[in-house]
Amino acid sequence: MGDLGKESASIANAAPLLRKAPHHVSKPLHAFKSQTHDLSALGALGALMSATDDVRDGMETLSKLAEQLVDEWHNEATLMTDLSDAFDALDLLLEAAQGKGKGSGRKG
């Protein structure tokens, strides 16, 4: 009977610990159960993740278009500067031609 007494004491000591076990498991179990409701959110997240590639491609396209637009603006600014310089040169040539025309008109 000594062995039964030890077993009984061991069971008696374990019983309160076993009663406390659900307390330690309840929070993780509740968290686990609440995660099952988030599976639809995971589906939405999966859809967003697949859309990420489309968004990334769109952003890259917009970046390339913006770079092309900046290059076009730069080229147009260069053309405008060249055109302005050409008009200035033409203006000087016209003034010089008018000056020569007036000067030759006086001589004649």
RONU-662716 format. One record per atom (N, C-alpha, C, O): residue in one letter; atom name; x, y, z. Coordinates in nm, 2 decimals, decimal comma. Layout:
<sites>
SITE_residu_atome_c1_c2_c3
SITE_a_CA_X_Y_Z;
...
</sites>
This chain:
<sites>
SITE_residu_atome_c1_c2_c3
SITE_m_N_0,08_-0,12_0,00;
SITE_m_CA_0,00_0,00_0,00;
SITE_m_C_0,08_0,13_0,00;
SITE_m_O_0,03_0,23_-0,03;
SITE_g_N_0,21_0,11_0,03;
SITE_g_CA_0,30_0,23_0,03;
SITE_g_C_0,31_0,29_-0,11;
SITE_g_O_0,31_0,41_-0,13;
SITE_d_N_0,31_0,20_-0,21;
SITE_d_CA_0,32_0,25_-0,35;
SITE_d_C_0,19_0,32_-0,39;
SITE_d_O_0,19_0,42_-0,46;
SITE_l_N_0,08_0,27_-0,34;
SITE_l_CA_-0,05_0,34_-0,37;
SITE_l_C_-0,06_0,47_-0,30;
SITE_l_O_-0,11_0,57_-0,36;
SITE_g_N_0,00_0,48_-0,19;
SITE_g_CA_0,00_0,61_-0,12;
SITE_g_C_0,08_0,71_-0,19;
SITE_g_O_0,04_0,83_-0,20;
SITE_k_N_0,20_0,67_-0,24;
SITE_k_CA_0,28_0,76_-0,32;
SITE_k_C_0,21_0,81_-0,45;
SITE_k_O_0,21_0,92_-0,49;
SITE_e_N_0,14_0,71_-0,51;
SITE_e_CA_0,07_0,74_-0,64;
SITE_e_C_-0,04_0,84_-0,60;
SITE_e_O_-0,07_0,93_-0,68;
SITE_s_N_-0,11_0,81_-0,50;
SITE_s_CA_-0,22_0,90_-0,46;
SITE_s_C_-0,17_1,04_-0,43;
SITE_s_O_-0,24_1,14_-0,47;
SITE_a_N_-0,06_1,05_-0,36;
SITE_a_CA_-0,01_1,18_-0,33;
SITE_a_C_0,04_1,25_-0,46;
SITE_a_O_0,01_1,37_-0,47;
SITE_s_N_0,10_1,18_-0,55;
SITE_s_CA_0,14_1,23_-0,68;
SITE_s_C_0,02_1,28_-0,76;
SITE_s_O_0,03_1,39_-0,82;
SITE_i_N_-0,08_1,20_-0,76;
SITE_i_CA_-0,21_1,24_-0,83;
SITE_i_C_-0,27_1,36_-0,76;
SITE_i_O_-0,31_1,46_-0,83;
SITE_a_N_-0,27_1,37_-0,63;
SITE_a_CA_-0,33_1,48_-0,56;
SITE_a_C_-0,25_1,61_-0,59;
SITE_a_O_-0,30_1,72_-0,60;
SITE_n_N_-0,12_1,59_-0,60;
SITE_n_CA_-0,03_1,71_-0,63;
SITE_n_C_-0,05_1,76_-0,77;
SITE_n_O_-0,04_1,88_-0,81;
SITE_a_N_-0,07_1,66_-0,86;
SITE_a_CA_-0,08_1,69_-1,00;
SITE_a_C_-0,22_1,75_-1,04;
SITE_a_O_-0,23_1,83_-1,13;
SITE_a_N_-0,32_1,71_-0,96;
SITE_a_CA_-0,46_1,76_-0,99;
SITE_a_C_-0,47_1,91_-1,00;
SITE_a_O_-0,53_1,96_-1,09;
SITE_p_N_-0,42_1,99_-0,90;
SITE_p_CA_-0,43_2,13_-0,91;
SITE_p_C_-0,35_2,19_-1,03;
SITE_p_O_-0,39_2,29_-1,09;
SITE_l_N_-0,24_2,13_-1,06;
SITE_l_CA_-0,16_2,17_-1,18;
SITE_l_C_-0,24_2,15_-1,31;
SITE_l_O_-0,24_2,23_-1,40;
SITE_l_N_-0,31_2,03_-1,31;
SITE_l_CA_-0,39_2,00_-1,43;
SITE_l_C_-0,51_2,10_-1,44;
SITE_l_O_-0,55_2,13_-1,55;
SITE_r_N_-0,56_2,14_-1,32;
SITE_r_CA_-0,67_2,23_-1,33;
SITE_r_C_-0,62_2,37_-1,38;
SITE_r_O_-0,70_2,44_-1,44;
SITE_k_N_-0,50_2,40_-1,35;
SITE_k_CA_-0,44_2,53_-1,40;
SITE_k_C_-0,40_2,53_-1,55;
SITE_k_O_-0,39_2,63_-1,61;
SITE_a_N_-0,39_2,41_-1,60;
SITE_a_CA_-0,34_2,40_-1,74;
SITE_a_C_-0,43_2,47_-1,84;
SITE_a_O_-0,38_2,54_-1,93;
SITE_p_N_-0,56_2,46_-1,83;
SITE_p_CA_-0,65_2,53_-1,93;
SITE_p_C_-0,63_2,68_-1,92;
SITE_p_O_-0,64_2,76_-2,02;
SITE_h_N_-0,59_2,73_-1,80;
SITE_h_CA_-0,57_2,88_-1,78;
SITE_h_C_-0,45_2,92_-1,87;
SITE_h_O_-0,45_3,02_-1,93;
SITE_h_N_-0,35_2,83_-1,87;
SITE_h_CA_-0,23_2,86_-1,95;
SITE_h_C_-0,25_2,85_-2,10;
SITE_h_O_-0,18_2,91_-2,18;
SITE_v_N_-0,34_2,76_-2,13;
SITE_v_CA_-0,37_2,73_-2,27;
SITE_v_C_-0,48_2,82_-2,33;
SITE_v_O_-0,49_2,83_-2,45;
SITE_s_N_-0,56_2,88_-2,25;
SITE_s_CA_-0,68_2,95_-2,29;
SITE_s_C_-0,64_3,07_-2,39;
SITE_s_O_-0,71_3,09_-2,49;
SITE_k_N_-0,54_3,15_-2,35;
SITE_k_CA_-0,51_3,26_-2,43;
SITE_k_C_-0,45_3,22_-2,57;
SITE_k_O_-0,50_3,27_-2,67;
SITE_p_N_-0,36_3,13_-2,57;
SITE_p_CA_-0,31_3,08_-2,70;
SITE_p_C_-0,42_3,02_-2,79;
SITE_p_O_-0,43_3,04_-2,91;
SITE_l_N_-0,51_2,94_-2,72;
SITE_l_CA_-0,62_2,88_-2,79;
SITE_l_C_-0,72_2,98_-2,85;
SITE_l_O_-0,76_2,97_-2,96;
SITE_h_N_-0,75_3,08_-2,77;
SITE_h_CA_-0,83_3,19_-2,81;
SITE_h_C_-0,77_3,26_-2,93;
SITE_h_O_-0,84_3,30_-3,03;
SITE_a_N_-0,64_3,29_-2,92;
SITE_a_CA_-0,57_3,36_-3,03;
SITE_a_C_-0,57_3,27_-3,16;
SITE_a_O_-0,59_3,32_-3,27;
SITE_f_N_-0,56_3,14_-3,14;
SITE_f_CA_-0,56_3,05_-3,25;
SITE_f_C_-0,70_3,05_-3,32;
SITE_f_O_-0,71_3,06_-3,44;
SITE_k_N_-0,80_3,05_-3,23;
SITE_k_CA_-0,94_3,05_-3,29;
SITE_k_C_-0,97_3,18_-3,36;
SITE_k_O_-1,04_3,18_-3,46;
SITE_s_N_-0,92_3,29_-3,31;
SITE_s_CA_-0,95_3,42_-3,37;
SITE_s_C_-0,87_3,43_-3,50;
SITE_s_O_-0,92_3,50_-3,59;
SITE_q_N_-0,76_3,36_-3,52;
SITE_q_CA_-0,69_3,36_-3,64;
SITE_q_C_-0,77_3,29_-3,76;
SITE_q_O_-0,76_3,33_-3,87;
SITE_t_N_-0,86_3,20_-3,72;
SITE_t_CA_-0,94_3,13_-3,82;
SITE_t_C_-1,03_3,23_-3,89;
SITE_t_O_-1,07_3,22_-4,01;
SITE_h_N_-1,07_3,34_-3,82;
SITE_h_CA_-1,16_3,44_-3,88;
SITE_h_C_-1,08_3,53_-3,97;
SITE_h_O_-1,14_3,60_-4,06;
SITE_d_N_-0,95_3,53_-3,95;
SITE_d_CA_-0,87_3,62_-4,04;
SITE_d_C_-0,83_3,55_-4,17;
SITE_d_O_-0,75_3,61_-4,25;
SITE_l_N_-0,87_3,43_-4,19;
SITE_l_CA_-0,84_3,36_-4,32;
SITE_l_C_-0,89_3,44_-4,44;
SITE_l_O_-0,83_3,44_-4,54;
SITE_s_N_-1,01_3,50_-4,43;
SITE_s_CA_-1,06_3,58_-4,54;
SITE_s_C_-0,96_3,70_-4,56;
SITE_s_O_-0,94_3,75_-4,67;
SITE_a_N_-0,91_3,75_-4,45;
SITE_a_CA_-0,82_3,86_-4,46;
SITE_a_C_-0,69_3,82_-4,53;
SITE_a_O_-0,63_3,89_-4,61;
SITE_l_N_-0,65_3,69_-4,50;
SITE_l_CA_-0,53_3,64_-4,57;
SITE_l_C_-0,56_3,62_-4,72;
SITE_l_O_-0,47_3,65_-4,80;
SITE_g_N_-0,68_3,59_-4,76;
SITE_g_CA_-0,72_3,58_-4,90;
SITE_g_C_-0,71_3,72_-4,96;
SITE_g_O_-0,66_3,73_-5,07;
SITE_a_N_-0,76_3,82_-4,89;
SITE_a_CA_-0,75_3,96_-4,94;
SITE_a_C_-0,60_4,00_-4,95;
SITE_a_O_-0,56_4,07_-5,05;
SITE_l_N_-0,53_3,96_-4,85;
SITE_l_CA_-0,38_3,99_-4,86;
SITE_l_C_-0,32_3,92_-4,97;
SITE_l_O_-0,23_3,98_-5,04;
SITE_g_N_-0,35_3,80_-5,00;
SITE_g_CA_-0,30_3,73_-5,12;
SITE_g_C_-0,33_3,80_-5,25;
SITE_g_O_-0,25_3,81_-5,34;
SITE_a_N_-0,46_3,85_-5,26;
SITE_a_CA_-0,50_3,92_-5,38;
SITE_a_C_-0,41_4,05_-5,39;
SITE_a_O_-0,37_4,09_-5,50;
SITE_l_N_-0,39_4,12_-5,28;
SITE_l_CA_-0,31_4,24_-5,28;
SITE_l_C_-0,17_4,21_-5,32;
SITE_l_O_-0,10_4,28_-5,39;
SITE_m_N_-0,12_4,10_-5,27;
SITE_m_CA_0,02_4,06_-5,30;
SITE_m_C_0,03_4,03_-5,45;
SITE_m_O_0,14_4,06_-5,51;
SITE_s_N_-0,07_3,97_-5,51;
SITE_s_CA_-0,06_3,94_-5,65;
SITE_s_C_-0,07_4,07_-5,73;
SITE_s_O_-0,02_4,09_-5,84;
SITE_a_N_-0,15_4,17_-5,67;
SITE_a_CA_-0,16_4,30_-5,74;
SITE_a_C_-0,04_4,38_-5,73;
SITE_a_O_-0,02_4,48_-5,80;
SITE_t_N_0,05_4,35_-5,63;
SITE_t_CA_0,17_4,42_-5,61;
SITE_t_C_0,26_4,42_-5,74;
SITE_t_O_0,32_4,52_-5,77;
SITE_d_N_0,26_4,31_-5,81;
SITE_d_CA_0,34_4,30_-5,93;
SITE_d_C_0,28_4,40_-6,03;
SITE_d_O_0,36_4,47_-6,10;
SITE_d_N_0,15_4,41_-6,04;
SITE_d_CA_0,09_4,50_-6,14;
SITE_d_C_0,12_4,64_-6,10;
SITE_d_O_0,15_4,72_-6,19;
SITE_v_N_0,11_4,67_-5,97;
SITE_v_CA_0,14_4,81_-5,92;
SITE_v_C_0,28_4,84_-5,95;
SITE_v_O_0,31_4,95_-5,99;
SITE_r_N_0,37_4,75_-5,92;
SITE_r_CA_0,52_4,77_-5,95;
SITE_r_C_0,54_4,80_-6,10;
SITE_r_O_0,62_4,89_-6,13;
SITE_d_N_0,48_4,72_-6,18;
SITE_d_CA_0,50_4,74_-6,33;
SITE_d_C_0,44_4,88_-6,37;
SITE_d_O_0,50_4,94_-6,45;
SITE_g_N_0,33_4,91_-6,31;
SITE_g_CA_0,27_5,04_-6,34;
SITE_g_C_0,36_5,16_-6,30;
SITE_g_O_0,38_5,26_-6,37;
SITE_m_N_0,42_5,14_-6,18;
SITE_m_CA_0,51_5,24_-6,13;
SITE_m_C_0,63_5,25_-6,21;
SITE_m_O_0,68_5,36_-6,24;
SITE_e_N_0,69_5,14_-6,26;
SITE_e_CA_0,81_5,14_-6,34;
SITE_e_C_0,77_5,21_-6,48;
SITE_e_O_0,85_5,29_-6,53;
SITE_t_N_0,65_5,18_-6,53;
SITE_t_CA_0,61_5,24_-6,66;
SITE_t_C_0,60_5,39_-6,64;
SITE_t_O_0,65_5,47_-6,72;
SITE_l_N_0,54_5,43_-6,53;
SITE_l_CA_0,52_5,58_-6,50;
SITE_l_C_0,66_5,65_-6,49;
SITE_l_O_0,68_5,76_-6,53;
SITE_s_N_0,75_5,58_-6,42;
SITE_s_CA_0,89_5,63_-6,40;
SITE_s_C_0,95_5,65_-6,54;
SITE_s_O_1,02_5,75_-6,56;
SITE_k_N_0,94_5,55_-6,62;
SITE_k_CA_1,00_5,56_-6,76;
SITE_k_C_0,94_5,67_-6,84;
SITE_k_O_1,01_5,75_-6,91;
SITE_l_N_0,81_5,68_-6,83;
SITE_l_CA_0,74_5,79_-6,90;
SITE_l_C_0,78_5,93_-6,85;
SITE_l_O_0,80_6,02_-6,93;
SITE_a_N_0,80_5,94_-6,72;
SITE_a_CA_0,84_6,06_-6,66;
SITE_a_C_0,98_6,10_-6,71;
SITE_a_O_1,01_6,21_-6,74;
SITE_e_N_1,07_6,00_-6,71;
SITE_e_CA_1,20_6,02_-6,76;
SITE_e_C_1,20_6,07_-6,91;
SITE_e_O_1,27_6,16_-6,95;
SITE_q_N_1,12_6,00_-6,99;
SITE_q_CA_1,10_6,04_-7,13;
SITE_q_C_1,05_6,18_-7,14;
SITE_q_O_1,09_6,26_-7,23;
SITE_l_N_0,95_6,22_-7,06;
SITE_l_CA_0,90_6,35_-7,06;
SITE_l_C_1,00_6,46_-7,02;
SITE_l_O_1,01_6,56_-7,08;
SITE_v_N_1,08_6,43_-6,92;
SITE_v_CA_1,19_6,52_-6,88;
SITE_v_C_1,29_6,53_-6,99;
SITE_v_O_1,34_6,64_-7,02;
SITE_d_N_1,33_6,42_-7,06;
SITE_d_CA_1,42_6,43_-7,18;
SITE_d_C_1,36_6,51_-7,29;
SITE_d_O_1,43_6,59_-7,35;
SITE_e_N_1,23_6,50_-7,31;
SITE_e_CA_1,16_6,58_-7,41;
SITE_e_C_1,16_6,72_-7,38;
SITE_e_O_1,19_6,81_-7,46;
SITE_w_N_1,14_6,75_-7,25;
SITE_w_CA_1,14_6,89_-7,21;
SITE_w_C_1,28_6,95_-7,23;
SITE_w_O_1,30_7,06_-7,27;
SITE_h_N_1,38_6,87_-7,19;
SITE_h_CA_1,52_6,91_-7,21;
SITE_h_C_1,55_6,94_-7,36;
SITE_h_O_1,61_7,04_-7,39;
SITE_n_N_1,51_6,85_-7,44;
SITE_n_CA_1,53_6,87_-7,59;
SITE_n_C_1,46_6,99_-7,64;
SITE_n_O_1,52_7,06_-7,72;
SITE_e_N_1,34_7,01_-7,59;
SITE_e_CA_1,26_7,13_-7,64;
SITE_e_C_1,33_7,26_-7,59;
SITE_e_O_1,33_7,36_-7,66;
SITE_a_N_1,38_7,25_-7,47;
SITE_a_CA_1,44_7,37_-7,41;
SITE_a_C_1,57_7,40_-7,49;
SITE_a_O_1,60_7,52_-7,52;
SITE_t_N_1,64_7,30_-7,53;
SITE_t_CA_1,76_7,31_-7,61;
SITE_t_C_1,73_7,37_-7,75;
SITE_t_O_1,79_7,46_-7,80;
SITE_l_N_1,62_7,32_-7,81;
SITE_l_CA_1,57_7,37_-7,93;
SITE_l_C_1,53_7,51_-7,92;
SITE_l_O_1,56_7,59_-8,01;
SITE_m_N_1,46_7,55_-7,82;
SITE_m_CA_1,42_7,69_-7,80;
SITE_m_C_1,54_7,78_-7,78;
SITE_m_O_1,54_7,89_-7,84;
SITE_t_N_1,64_7,73_-7,71;
SITE_t_CA_1,76_7,81_-7,69;
SITE_t_C_1,83_7,83_-7,83;
SITE_t_O_1,87_7,94_-7,86;
SITE_d_N_1,84_7,72_-7,91;
SITE_d_CA_1,90_7,73_-8,04;
SITE_d_C_1,82_7,82_-8,13;
SITE_d_O_1,88_7,90_-8,21;
SITE_l_N_1,69_7,81_-8,12;
SITE_l_CA_1,60_7,90_-8,21;
SITE_l_C_1,62_8,04_-8,17;
SITE_l_O_1,62_8,13_-8,25;
SITE_s_N_1,63_8,07_-8,04;
SITE_s_CA_1,64_8,21_-7,99;
SITE_s_C_1,78_8,26_-8,04;
SITE_s_O_1,79_8,38_-8,08;
SITE_d_N_1,88_8,18_-8,03;
SITE_d_CA_2,01_8,22_-8,08;
SITE_d_C_2,01_8,25_-8,23;
SITE_d_O_2,07_8,34_-8,28;
SITE_a_N_1,94_8,16_-8,30;
SITE_a_CA_1,93_8,18_-8,45;
SITE_a_C_1,85_8,31_-8,48;
SITE_a_O_1,89_8,39_-8,57;
SITE_f_N_1,74_8,34_-8,40;
SITE_f_CA_1,67_8,47_-8,42;
SITE_f_C_1,76_8,59_-8,39;
SITE_f_O_1,75_8,69_-8,46;
SITE_d_N_1,84_8,58_-8,29;
SITE_d_CA_1,93_8,69_-8,25;
SITE_d_C_2,03_8,71_-8,36;
SITE_d_O_2,06_8,82_-8,40;
SITE_a_N_2,08_8,60_-8,42;
SITE_a_CA_2,18_8,61_-8,53;
SITE_a_C_2,11_8,67_-8,65;
SITE_a_O_2,17_8,75_-8,72;
SITE_l_N_1,99_8,62_-8,68;
SITE_l_CA_1,92_8,68_-8,80;
SITE_l_C_1,89_8,82_-8,78;
SITE_l_O_1,90_8,90_-8,87;
SITE_d_N_1,85_8,86_-8,66;
SITE_d_CA_1,82_9,00_-8,63;
SITE_d_C_1,95_9,09_-8,65;
SITE_d_O_1,94_9,19_-8,71;
SITE_l_N_2,06_9,04_-8,61;
SITE_l_CA_2,19_9,11_-8,63;
SITE_l_C_2,22_9,12_-8,78;
SITE_l_O_2,26_9,23_-8,83;
SITE_l_N_2,20_9,01_-8,85;
SITE_l_CA_2,22_9,01_-9,00;
SITE_l_C_2,13_9,11_-9,07;
SITE_l_O_2,17_9,18_-9,16;
SITE_l_N_2,00_9,11_-9,03;
SITE_l_CA_1,90_9,20_-9,09;
SITE_l_C_1,94_9,35_-9,06;
SITE_l_O_1,93_9,43_-9,15;
SITE_e_N_1,98_9,37_-8,94;
SITE_e_CA_2,02_9,51_-8,90;
SITE_e_C_2,15_9,55_-8,98;
SITE_e_O_2,16_9,66_-9,03;
SITE_a_N_2,24_9,46_-9,00;
SITE_a_CA_2,36_9,48_-9,08;
SITE_a_C_2,32_9,50_-9,22;
SITE_a_O_2,38_9,59_-9,29;
SITE_a_N_2,23_9,42_-9,27;
SITE_a_CA_2,19_9,44_-9,41;
SITE_a_C_2,12_9,57_-9,44;
SITE_a_O_2,13_9,64_-9,54;
SITE_q_N_2,03_9,61_-9,34;
SITE_q_CA_1,96_9,74_-9,35;
SITE_q_C_2,06_9,85_-9,34;
SITE_q_O_2,05_9,95_-9,41;
SITE_g_N_2,16_9,84_-9,26;
SITE_g_CA_2,27_9,94_-9,25;
SITE_g_C_2,34_9,95_-9,37;
SITE_g_O_2,38_10,07_-9,42;
SITE_k_N_2,37_9,85_-9,44;
SITE_k_CA_2,44_9,85_-9,56;
SITE_k_C_2,36_9,91_-9,67;
SITE_k_O_2,40_9,98_-9,76;
SITE_g_N_2,23_9,87_-9,67;
SITE_g_CA_2,13_9,93_-9,77;
SITE_g_C_2,12_10,07_-9,75;
SITE_g_O_2,11_10,15_-9,86;
SITE_k_N_2,11_10,12_-9,63;
SITE_k_CA_2,10_10,27_-9,61;
SITE_k_C_2,23_10,34_-9,65;
SITE_k_O_2,23_10,45_-9,71;
SITE_g_N_2,34_10,27_-9,61;
SITE_g_CA_2,47_10,34_-9,65;
SITE_g_C_2,49_10,34_-9,80;
SITE_g_O_2,55_10,44_-9,85;
SITE_s_N_2,46_10,24_-9,87;
SITE_s_CA_2,47_10,24_-10,01;
SITE_s_C_2,38_10,33_-10,08;
SITE_s_O_2,40_10,38_-10,19;
SITE_g_N_2,26_10,35_-10,02;
SITE_g_CA_2,16_10,44_-10,07;
SITE_g_C_2,21_10,58_-10,07;
SITE_g_O_2,18_10,66_-10,15;
SITE_r_N_2,28_10,62_-9,96;
SITE_r_CA_2,33_10,75_-9,95;
SITE_r_C_2,44_10,78_-10,05;
SITE_r_O_2,46_10,89_-10,10;
SITE_k_N_2,52_10,68_-10,07;
SITE_k_CA_2,63_10,69_-10,16;
SITE_k_C_2,58_10,71_-10,31;
SITE_k_O_2,65_10,78_-10,39;
SITE_g_N_2,48_10,65_-10,34;
SITE_g_CA_2,43_10,65_-10,48;
SITE_g_C_2,36_10,76_-10,52;
SITE_g_O_2,31_10,77_-10,63;
</sites>
